[in-house]
Amino acid sequence: MTDQVIPTTASRGRLLRAPLIAGGAGLAVFALLHFRDPHVEGAYGFCPFLFLTGEPCPGCGGLRAVNLLTRGEVAAAVSSNLLAVALVSVGVVAWLVWLGRRARGLPARYLTWSARTVTAMGVLAAVFGIARVTPWGAWLAP
């Protein structure tokens, strides 16, 4: 596939609107997690899975991981939730690609996932969730 500019009826400003709004929303979430520390007990409520089972879900530690990423503490973020750090990284790279393609006048979507990709991500989350509560995956626990 070549990166030719495909003529569209939309202006460059209109093409950039969605990526810029999404980027602003992402920055707002990062700012919230930076300034309202999720390390404080009950700052964002509780995890129903953890409450019911006593075991962390695949998302447990994700808010703390993003908070630590906003502070530049990558190793600590990975220690809080490796999966969340990977998802944030993929999300940021995908957003940059989306923004870049739109800036060049190319029609592009943020992410398009096939059923196979969604299934693989679900399996990965389940394996991660199970591994972090086993003795050999204890290093993945929040």
Residue pairs with C-beta under 8 A, 6 or more apart in sequence:
3 104
3 106
5 104
5 105
5 106
6 105
6 106
6 107
8 15
8 105
8 107
12 103
12 105
15 102
15 103
15 105
15 107
16 99
16 102
16 103
18 102
18 110
19 95
19 98
19 99
19 102
19 110
20 99
22 95
22 110
23 95
23 99
26 91
26 95
29 66
30 66
30 69
30 70
31 70
33 63
33 66
33 67
33 70
34 67
34 70
34 71
36 43
36 44
37 43
37 67
38 44
38 63
38 64
38 67
39 64
39 67
44 63
47 56
47 57
47 59
47 60
49 55
49 56
49 57
49 60
50 56
50 57
50 60
55 133
56 129
56 132
56 133
56 141
56 142
57 129
58 83
58 125
58 126
58 128
58 129
58 132
59 81
59 83
59 84
60 81
60 142
61 80
61 81
61 84
61 142
62 80
62 81
62 83
62 84
64 77
64 80
64 81
64 142
65 77
65 78
65 80
65 81
65 84
65 85
65 88
66 77
66 84
66 88
68 74
68 76
68 77
68 80
69 77
69 85
69 88
74 85
77 84
77 85
78 85
80 142
81 142
82 128
82 140
83 124
83 125
83 128
94 110
94 111
95 110
97 108
98 108
98 109
98 110
101 107
101 108
102 108
113 121
128 140
130 137
131 137
131 140
132 138
132 140
132 141
132 142
133 141
